[in-house]
Amino acid sequence: MLKRKIYDDLMRWKSRNDKQCLVVKGARQVGKTFIIELFARQNYKYYITINFEKTPTYKAIFDGDLDAETLIKQISLRVPGVELVPGQTLLFLDEIQSCPRARTALKFLTQDGRFDVIASGSLLGINYKEVPSYPVGYVEHLEMYSLDFEEFLWASGVTPGSVADIRGYFDHKKAVPAAMHERMMELFKEYIVVGGMPRAVDAFVTAHNFADVLKIQKAIINDYTDDIAKYAEGTEKAKARACFLSIPKHLAKDYKKFQYSIVERGGTARKYGGSLMWLYDAGIINFCYNLSLPELPLEGNARSDTFKVYMRDTGLLMAMLEDGSQADIIDGNLGIYKGAIYENIIADIFSKSGKKLYYFEQNGKFEIDFFIRRNKMATAVEAKSADNTKAKSMDAVVAKYGVKHGIKLSTKNVGGTEAFDSLPLYMAMFL
């Protein structure tokens, strides 16, 4: 069984006396249903799962009045074997995006307070127009992602104590012992290829067969394109699919700014901007915004019309590339895609730790892969796919814009100068 950090978040939610209904959102197949049902089994005497996609007839429960008494009667009537005991029951509304009125009902279930309620869905940002009234102020939100690198390490047999040891070398800026460093780099490359989708990770740690992983990843990508066909409206279907399939082409360029003309010759933001937002709301992509100036506040200096697009799960990006790309990463040779893959994995790690993504580029002269707020400073971060830590762009941005600190992530061990930290790529999880 894969250990997930969100379980602790669920336990903290349960322990509060003033808790509201909880909404857990995230892309398809990141493990929402599994972890919520595990939490329910281990912490409640009774729990009820209402899955609106598996059993569409359950939507009728919410067709009438939405007050708690009426809903409880409808659930008792329509759900076989139900046990509704105040203070001992969890009600789990799964795939709630398929029943917009159930989202409105969360307000009244919070006000009633007799039962703990968790709602979950994969496309909650997509069907917002169909929700009669949002329960603003009556729900809490959690976002779930595919496994982050630390969770992948746990799944691969690395103990939390060993991760803490690695963290100690990071904190004290000391070189990691050679054998440990090599093993961590090996695991990091495996994480790039496998990604964090639970089915893919479980298959890999069970049999260590990359071919099995690739089959699972391609099936997930097909599910995403099916979602586009099912949920996108009208002409949005073809446009969202075209944007999705163009991501590898964008990342293969030296200049990785998203360009609508790569989606379609003559393409514009007016035509395709909404399609990109559809993919973001579905939890498939991340935006990384260009900064007008590399200084705090980062959000205040972000340019909303200039951005890069990354896949939220790097393993899925790998599966979108040509056959043989997995072996290329493990062997350290990926040609034009090498830099893109390593940028994507760092973007993925930062995003899963709650960071918004920013980069800096001006007039095509130089580009800093990422900027983060660290130690109350705007900190430049460069991701290198080899052990070359020379970074002309970083030197230039320090000289011209007065950036005081930079971090160079590469395959090299811990090192650096007063101005720059040189860190192994796997230490990005500690930033």
Protein Blocks (a to p, Z undefined) as FASTA:
>chain_A
ZZdfklmmmmmmmmpmkbccddddddehiopmmmmmmmmmmmpfbdcdddfklmmmlmmm
mmmcfbfklmmmmmmmmmghiacdehiaccddehkllmmklmmmmmmmmmnomaccdddd
fklmmmmmmpmbacehiaccdddddddfklmmmmnopafklmmmmmmmmmnopacdfklm
mmmmmmmmmmmmnomafklmmmmmmnopaklmmmmmmmmmmmmmmmmmmmpgcjlmmmmm
mmmmmmmmmmmpmblcdcfklmpghiafklmmmmmmmmmmnopaccddddfbdcddfklm
pcfkbccdddfblklmmmmmcehklmmmmnopahjmlmmmmmmmmmmmmmmnopacdddd
eehlaccfbacdeehiacdddddfblbfbdfklmmmmmmnopabdcdddfbdceddfkbc
cddfklmmmZZ
